[in-house]
Amino acid sequence: MNRGGNYTGEVKEYEPSAVLDEPWRELRWGNVQEDRQYVQEYKPAQDDIRYLRVLLYGPVGAGRSSFINSVSNVMRGRMSTPALACAGSVPFTKTYETHKFLKGQGSSKTFYPVVFTDTMGLEEGDSRGVHVDDIKLALKGHVKEGHKVQPKKFNPFSPLVESHPDYNPNPSADDKVHVLVCVISAHSSQIRSSVLEKMKNVRETASELEIPHMAIMTNIDEACGETEKDLWNVYKSKHLRKKMADFSAAVGIPLNCIFPVKNYSHEIDLNEDVDTLILSALRKMIDFGDDFIEKF
């Protein structure tokens, strides 16, 4: 409309904001030192347990190895690479492997009492990816360190059996899983129904064993432009909130047990905002796992 009252411009469609006015979940930004100290000083509730064991699982290419590396960076206060990571959706982890995080330097080196165990990712069908039954056995501590998925005739990956040398018949309290964590990517396309069924199957077994279960949503910067510009928008992003809510409904993990994170990827130095999101998830893993240890 010009000053004479005649319309001179085009009608512009209203574009709703991609972010909420206020975050739907509160997060204490800039509290990295206190959160890191909480994690570093943690000790399991029971004296006979040396390590709180976190088992990671999820679709191939979701960023499990990168998340392990990111946790190591945060705990050690510097960049580190305890787990080999691969870009893309090609399965990289093919063994049942436990990652410990170094504490201290030189002759005084020890390990933090929180360990992450990773295995091959879930894929469509019965002939690819880790077998669901192997994840269930791992929950109970029956899978030995270094177990490798072995292809059989026609390449169907077979579950671990009791007669296999990698089967642990007498798991200790340290061998058993104390927290189950599903890792998914916010940037990936919709998870296939067959993979979702496998994830639900694993979750049901964890529930029967009363093992706490939570989820990590990675690649939030790639999935949302507003979050890429500023990580403080993570809980204002309508897109990420919908992603989390949809996944919660599909698998059954409560929304308050799903945590969005950004893994370290191209960075060469630590970033406080990245650390804040990772520590937020890590503190809950420790709290949930320690409650389980204390109970059982």
Contacts in CASP RR format, 6 or more apart in sequence:
PFRMAT RR
TARGET T0000
AUTHOR 0000-0000-0000
METHOD contacts of the structure
MODEL  1
MNRGGNYTGEVKEYEPSAVLDEPWRELRWGNVQEDRQYVQEYKPAQDDIR
YLRVLLYGPVGAGRSSFINSVSNVMRGRMSTPALACAGSVPFTKTYETHK
FLKGQGSSKTFYPVVFTDTMGLEEGDSRGVHVDDIKLALKGHVKEGHKVQ
PKKFNPFSPLVESHPDYNPNPSADDKVHVLVCVISAHSSQIRSSVLEKMK
NVRETASELEIPHMAIMTNIDEACGETEKDLWNVYKSKHLRKKMADFSAA
VGIPLNCIFPVKNYSHEIDLNEDVDTLILSALRKMIDFGDDFIEKF
1 7 0 8 1.000
1 8 0 8 1.000
2 8 0 8 1.000
17 238 0 8 1.000
18 224 0 8 1.000
18 225 0 8 1.000
18 226 0 8 1.000
18 237 0 8 1.000
18 238 0 8 1.000
18 239 0 8 1.000
19 226 0 8 1.000
19 233 0 8 1.000
19 236 0 8 1.000
19 237 0 8 1.000
19 238 0 8 1.000
20 236 0 8 1.000
20 237 0 8 1.000
20 238 0 8 1.000
20 241 0 8 1.000
21 236 0 8 1.000
22 236 0 8 1.000
23 234 0 8 1.000
23 235 0 8 1.000
23 236 0 8 1.000
24 235 0 8 1.000
24 236 0 8 1.000
24 241 0 8 1.000
25 235 0 8 1.000
26 235 0 8 1.000
27 234 0 8 1.000
27 235 0 8 1.000
27 276 0 8 1.000
27 277 0 8 1.000
27 280 0 8 1.000
28 35 0 8 1.000
28 276 0 8 1.000
29 232 0 8 1.000
29 272 0 8 1.000
29 273 0 8 1.000
29 276 0 8 1.000
30 272 0 8 1.000
30 276 0 8 1.000
31 276 0 8 1.000
32 272 0 8 1.000
32 275 0 8 1.000
32 276 0 8 1.000
32 279 0 8 1.000
35 275 0 8 1.000
35 276 0 8 1.000
35 279 0 8 1.000
35 280 0 8 1.000
35 282 0 8 1.000
35 283 0 8 1.000
36 74 0 8 1.000
36 75 0 8 1.000
36 77 0 8 1.000
36 275 0 8 1.000
36 279 0 8 1.000
38 283 0 8 1.000
38 286 0 8 1.000
39 74 0 8 1.000
39 75 0 8 1.000
39 112 0 8 1.000
39 114 0 8 1.000
39 279 0 8 1.000
39 282 0 8 1.000
39 283 0 8 1.000
39 286 0 8 1.000
40 75 0 8 1.000
40 103 0 8 1.000
40 112 0 8 1.000
42 52 0 8 1.000
42 112 0 8 1.000
42 113 0 8 1.000
42 114 0 8 1.000
42 286 0 8 1.000
42 290 0 8 1.000
43 113 0 8 1.000
44 50 0 8 1.000
44 51 0 8 1.000
44 52 0 8 1.000
44 113 0 8 1.000
44 290 0 8 1.000
44 293 0 8 1.000
45 290 0 8 1.000
45 293 0 8 1.000
45 294 0 8 1.000
46 173 0 8 1.000
46 293 0 8 1.000
46 294 0 8 1.000
48 173 0 8 1.000
49 173 0 8 1.000
49 174 0 8 1.000
49 293 0 8 1.000
50 113 0 8 1.000
50 174 0 8 1.000
51 100 0 8 1.000
51 111 0 8 1.000
51 113 0 8 1.000
51 114 0 8 1.000
51 115 0 8 1.000
51 174 0 8 1.000
52 113 0 8 1.000
52 114 0 8 1.000
52 115 0 8 1.000
52 178 0 8 1.000
52 179 0 8 1.000
52 285 0 8 1.000
52 286 0 8 1.000
52 289 0 8 1.000
52 290 0 8 1.000
52 293 0 8 1.000
53 98 0 8 1.000
53 115 0 8 1.000
53 117 0 8 1.000
53 174 0 8 1.000
53 175 0 8 1.000
53 176 0 8 1.000
53 177 0 8 1.000
53 178 0 8 1.000
53 179 0 8 1.000
54 114 0 8 1.000
54 115 0 8 1.000
54 116 0 8 1.000
54 117 0 8 1.000
54 177 0 8 1.000
54 178 0 8 1.000
54 179 0 8 1.000
54 180 0 8 1.000
54 181 0 8 1.000
54 285 0 8 1.000
55 117 0 8 1.000
55 119 0 8 1.000
55 135 0 8 1.000
55 138 0 8 1.000
55 139 0 8 1.000
55 177 0 8 1.000
55 179 0 8 1.000
55 180 0 8 1.000
55 181 0 8 1.000
56 64 0 8 1.000
56 67 0 8 1.000
56 68 0 8 1.000
56 116 0 8 1.000
56 117 0 8 1.000
56 118 0 8 1.000
56 119 0 8 1.000
56 181 0 8 1.000
56 182 0 8 1.000
56 183 0 8 1.000
57 64 0 8 1.000
57 119 0 8 1.000
57 121 0 8 1.000
57 122 0 8 1.000
57 130 0 8 1.000
57 135 0 8 1.000
57 180 0 8 1.000
57 181 0 8 1.000
57 182 0 8 1.000
57 183 0 8 1.000
57 199 0 8 1.000
57 202 0 8 1.000
58 64 0 8 1.000
58 121 0 8 1.000
58 122 0 8 1.000
58 182 0 8 1.000
58 183 0 8 1.000
58 184 0 8 1.000
58 195 0 8 1.000
58 199 0 8 1.000
59 121 0 8 1.000
59 122 0 8 1.000
59 123 0 8 1.000
59 184 0 8 1.000
59 185 0 8 1.000
59 188 0 8 1.000
59 191 0 8 1.000
59 195 0 8 1.000
60 89 0 8 1.000
60 90 0 8 1.000
60 91 0 8 1.000
60 120 0 8 1.000
60 121 0 8 1.000
60 122 0 8 1.000
60 123 0 8 1.000
60 129 0 8 1.000
61 86 0 8 1.000
61 88 0 8 1.000
61 89 0 8 1.000
61 90 0 8 1.000
61 91 0 8 1.000
61 92 0 8 1.000
61 121 0 8 1.000
61 185 0 8 1.000
61 188 0 8 1.000
62 121 0 8 1.000
62 183 0 8 1.000
62 184 0 8 1.000
62 185 0 8 1.000
62 188 0 8 1.000
62 218 0 8 1.000
63 85 0 8 1.000
63 183 0 8 1.000
63 185 0 8 1.000
63 218 0 8 1.000
63 219 0 8 1.000
63 263 0 8 1.000
64 93 0 8 1.000
64 118 0 8 1.000
64 121 0 8 1.000
64 183 0 8 1.000
65 83 0 8 1.000
65 84 0 8 1.000
65 85 0 8 1.000
65 86 0 8 1.000
65 92 0 8 1.000
65 93 0 8 1.000
65 118 0 8 1.000
66 83 0 8 1.000
66 85 0 8 1.000
66 218 0 8 1.000
66 263 0 8 1.000
66 264 0 8 1.000
66 265 0 8 1.000
67 183 0 8 1.000
67 216 0 8 1.000
67 218 0 8 1.000
67 261 0 8 1.000
67 263 0 8 1.000
68 82 0 8 1.000
68 83 0 8 1.000
68 99 0 8 1.000
68 116 0 8 1.000
68 118 0 8 1.000
69 80 0 8 1.000
69 81 0 8 1.000
69 82 0 8 1.000
69 83 0 8 1.000
69 85 0 8 1.000
69 263 0 8 1.000
69 264 0 8 1.000
70 261 0 8 1.000
70 263 0 8 1.000
70 264 0 8 1.000
70 274 0 8 1.000
70 278 0 8 1.000
71 101 0 8 1.000
71 116 0 8 1.000
71 278 0 8 1.000
71 282 0 8 1.000
72 80 0 8 1.000
72 81 0 8 1.000
72 82 0 8 1.000
72 83 0 8 1.000
72 99 0 8 1.000
72 101 0 8 1.000
73 79 0 8 1.000
73 80 0 8 1.000
73 264 0 8 1.000
73 270 0 8 1.000
73 275 0 8 1.000
74 270 0 8 1.000
74 275 0 8 1.000
74 278 0 8 1.000
74 279 0 8 1.000
74 282 0 8 1.000
75 101 0 8 1.000
75 112 0 8 1.000
76 101 0 8 1.000
76 102 0 8 1.000
76 103 0 8 1.000
77 270 0 8 1.000
78 270 0 8 1.000
79 264 0 8 1.000
79 267 0 8 1.000
79 268 0 8 1.000
79 269 0 8 1.000
79 270 0 8 1.000
80 102 0 8 1.000
82 99 0 8 1.000
82 100 0 8 1.000
82 101 0 8 1.000
83 93 0 8 1.000
83 97 0 8 1.000
83 99 0 8 1.000
83 118 0 8 1.000
84 92 0 8 1.000
85 92 0 8 1.000
86 92 0 8 1.000
89 188 0 8 1.000
91 120 0 8 1.000
91 121 0 8 1.000
91 123 0 8 1.000
91 129 0 8 1.000
93 118 0 8 1.000
93 119 0 8 1.000
93 120 0 8 1.000
93 121 0 8 1.000
94 120 0 8 1.000
94 148 0 8 1.000
94 149 0 8 1.000
95 119 0 8 1.000
95 120 0 8 1.000
95 146 0 8 1.000
95 147 0 8 1.000
95 148 0 8 1.000
95 149 0 8 1.000
96 117 0 8 1.000
96 118 0 8 1.000
96 119 0 8 1.000
96 134 0 8 1.000
96 138 0 8 1.000
96 143 0 8 1.000
96 144 0 8 1.000
96 145 0 8 1.000
96 146 0 8 1.000
96 147 0 8 1.000
96 148 0 8 1.000
96 166 0 8 1.000
97 117 0 8 1.000
97 118 0 8 1.000
97 119 0 8 1.000
97 145 0 8 1.000
97 146 0 8 1.000
98 115 0 8 1.000
98 116 0 8 1.000
98 117 0 8 1.000
98 145 0 8 1.000
99 115 0 8 1.000
99 116 0 8 1.000
99 117 0 8 1.000
99 118 0 8 1.000
100 111 0 8 1.000
100 112 0 8 1.000
100 115 0 8 1.000
101 111 0 8 1.000
101 112 0 8 1.000
101 114 0 8 1.000
101 115 0 8 1.000
102 109 0 8 1.000
102 110 0 8 1.000
102 111 0 8 1.000
102 112 0 8 1.000
103 109 0 8 1.000
103 110 0 8 1.000
103 111 0 8 1.000
103 112 0 8 1.000
104 110 0 8 1.000
114 282 0 8 1.000
114 285 0 8 1.000
114 286 0 8 1.000
117 138 0 8 1.000
117 177 0 8 1.000
119 130 0 8 1.000
119 134 0 8 1.000
119 135 0 8 1.000
119 138 0 8 1.000
119 143 0 8 1.000
120 129 0 8 1.000
120 130 0 8 1.000
120 149 0 8 1.000
121 129 0 8 1.000
121 130 0 8 1.000
122 129 0 8 1.000
122 130 0 8 1.000
122 132 0 8 1.000
122 195 0 8 1.000
122 198 0 8 1.000
122 199 0 8 1.000
123 129 0 8 1.000
123 195 0 8 1.000
124 192 0 8 1.000
124 194 0 8 1.000
124 195 0 8 1.000
125 194 0 8 1.000
126 156 0 8 1.000
126 157 0 8 1.000
127 154 0 8 1.000
127 155 0 8 1.000
127 156 0 8 1.000
127 157 0 8 1.000
128 157 0 8 1.000
129 149 0 8 1.000
129 157 0 8 1.000
130 149 0 8 1.000
130 157 0 8 1.000
131 149 0 8 1.000
131 157 0 8 1.000
131 158 0 8 1.000
131 159 0 8 1.000
131 160 0 8 1.000
132 159 0 8 1.000
132 198 0 8 1.000
132 201 0 8 1.000
132 202 0 8 1.000
133 159 0 8 1.000
133 160 0 8 1.000
134 143 0 8 1.000
134 147 0 8 1.000
134 149 0 8 1.000
134 159 0 8 1.000
134 160 0 8 1.000
135 202 0 8 1.000
136 202 0 8 1.000
136 205 0 8 1.000
137 143 0 8 1.000
137 159 0 8 1.000
137 160 0 8 1.000
137 167 0 8 1.000
138 177 0 8 1.000
139 176 0 8 1.000
139 177 0 8 1.000
139 180 0 8 1.000
139 202 0 8 1.000
139 205 0 8 1.000
139 206 0 8 1.000
139 209 0 8 1.000
139 211 0 8 1.000
140 171 0 8 1.000
140 176 0 8 1.000
140 177 0 8 1.000
140 209 0 8 1.000
141 168 0 8 1.000
141 171 0 8 1.000
141 175 0 8 1.000
141 176 0 8 1.000
141 177 0 8 1.000
142 160 0 8 1.000
142 167 0 8 1.000
142 168 0 8 1.000
142 169 0 8 1.000
142 171 0 8 1.000
143 160 0 8 1.000
143 166 0 8 1.000
143 167 0 8 1.000
143 168 0 8 1.000
144 165 0 8 1.000
144 166 0 8 1.000
144 167 0 8 1.000
144 168 0 8 1.000
146 166 0 8 1.000
147 160 0 8 1.000
147 166 0 8 1.000
148 166 0 8 1.000
149 157 0 8 1.000
150 157 0 8 1.000
150 158 0 8 1.000
151 157 0 8 1.000
152 158 0 8 1.000
160 166 0 8 1.000
160 167 0 8 1.000
161 167 0 8 1.000
162 169 0 8 1.000
168 175 0 8 1.000
177 211 0 8 1.000
178 211 0 8 1.000
178 212 0 8 1.000
178 289 0 8 1.000
178 290 0 8 1.000
178 292 0 8 1.000
178 293 0 8 1.000
179 211 0 8 1.000
179 212 0 8 1.000
179 213 0 8 1.000
179 214 0 8 1.000
179 285 0 8 1.000
179 288 0 8 1.000
179 289 0 8 1.000
179 292 0 8 1.000
180 202 0 8 1.000
180 203 0 8 1.000
180 206 0 8 1.000
180 211 0 8 1.000
180 212 0 8 1.000
180 213 0 8 1.000
180 214 0 8 1.000
181 213 0 8 1.000
181 214 0 8 1.000
181 215 0 8 1.000
181 216 0 8 1.000
181 285 0 8 1.000
182 199 0 8 1.000
182 202 0 8 1.000
182 203 0 8 1.000
182 213 0 8 1.000
182 214 0 8 1.000
182 215 0 8 1.000
182 216 0 8 1.000
182 251 0 8 1.000
182 253 0 8 1.000
183 215 0 8 1.000
183 216 0 8 1.000
183 218 0 8 1.000
184 191 0 8 1.000
184 215 0 8 1.000
184 216 0 8 1.000
184 217 0 8 1.000
184 218 0 8 1.000
184 247 0 8 1.000
185 217 0 8 1.000
185 218 0 8 1.000
185 219 0 8 1.000
185 223 0 8 1.000
186 217 0 8 1.000
186 218 0 8 1.000
186 219 0 8 1.000
186 220 0 8 1.000
186 222 0 8 1.000
186 223 0 8 1.000
186 224 0 8 1.000
186 240 0 8 1.000
186 243 0 8 1.000
186 260 0 8 1.000
187 218 0 8 1.000
187 219 0 8 1.000
187 220 0 8 1.000
187 222 0 8 1.000
187 223 0 8 1.000
188 219 0 8 1.000
191 199 0 8 1.000
191 247 0 8 1.000
191 250 0 8 1.000
196 250 0 8 1.000
196 251 0 8 1.000
199 251 0 8 1.000
200 251 0 8 1.000
200 252 0 8 1.000
203 213 0 8 1.000
203 251 0 8 1.000
203 252 0 8 1.000
203 253 0 8 1.000
206 212 0 8 1.000
206 213 0 8 1.000
207 213 0 8 1.000
210 292 0 8 1.000
210 295 0 8 1.000
210 296 0 8 1.000
211 292 0 8 1.000
212 288 0 8 1.000
212 289 0 8 1.000
212 291 0 8 1.000
212 292 0 8 1.000
213 253 0 8 1.000
213 257 0 8 1.000
214 253 0 8 1.000
214 257 0 8 1.000
214 258 0 8 1.000
214 259 0 8 1.000
214 281 0 8 1.000
214 284 0 8 1.000
214 285 0 8 1.000
214 288 0 8 1.000
215 247 0 8 1.000
215 251 0 8 1.000
215 253 0 8 1.000
215 257 0 8 1.000
215 258 0 8 1.000
215 259 0 8 1.000
216 258 0 8 1.000
216 259 0 8 1.000
216 260 0 8 1.000
216 261 0 8 1.000
216 281 0 8 1.000
217 240 0 8 1.000
217 243 0 8 1.000
217 244 0 8 1.000
217 247 0 8 1.000
217 258 0 8 1.000
217 259 0 8 1.000
217 260 0 8 1.000
217 261 0 8 1.000
218 261 0 8 1.000
218 262 0 8 1.000
218 263 0 8 1.000
219 262 0 8 1.000
219 263 0 8 1.000
220 227 0 8 1.000
220 231 0 8 1.000
220 234 0 8 1.000
220 237 0 8 1.000
220 240 0 8 1.000
220 260 0 8 1.000
220 261 0 8 1.000
220 262 0 8 1.000
221 227 0 8 1.000
221 228 0 8 1.000
221 231 0 8 1.000
221 262 0 8 1.000
222 228 0 8 1.000
223 239 0 8 1.000
223 240 0 8 1.000
223 243 0 8 1.000
224 233 0 8 1.000
224 237 0 8 1.000
224 239 0 8 1.000
224 240 0 8 1.000
226 233 0 8 1.000
226 236 0 8 1.000
226 237 0 8 1.000
227 233 0 8 1.000
227 234 0 8 1.000
227 237 0 8 1.000
227 240 0 8 1.000
227 262 0 8 1.000
231 262 0 8 1.000
231 273 0 8 1.000
231 274 0 8 1.000
231 276 0 8 1.000
231 277 0 8 1.000
232 273 0 8 1.000
234 240 0 8 1.000
234 260 0 8 1.000
234 277 0 8 1.000
235 241 0 8 1.000
235 260 0 8 1.000
240 260 0 8 1.000
244 255 0 8 1.000
244 258 0 8 1.000
244 260 0 8 1.000
245 255 0 8 1.000
247 253 0 8 1.000
247 258 0 8 1.000
248 254 0 8 1.000
248 255 0 8 1.000
248 258 0 8 1.000
257 284 0 8 1.000
259 277 0 8 1.000
259 280 0 8 1.000
259 281 0 8 1.000
259 284 0 8 1.000
260 277 0 8 1.000
261 274 0 8 1.000
261 277 0 8 1.000
261 278 0 8 1.000
261 281 0 8 1.000
262 274 0 8 1.000
262 277 0 8 1.000
264 271 0 8 1.000
264 274 0 8 1.000
267 274 0 8 1.000
END
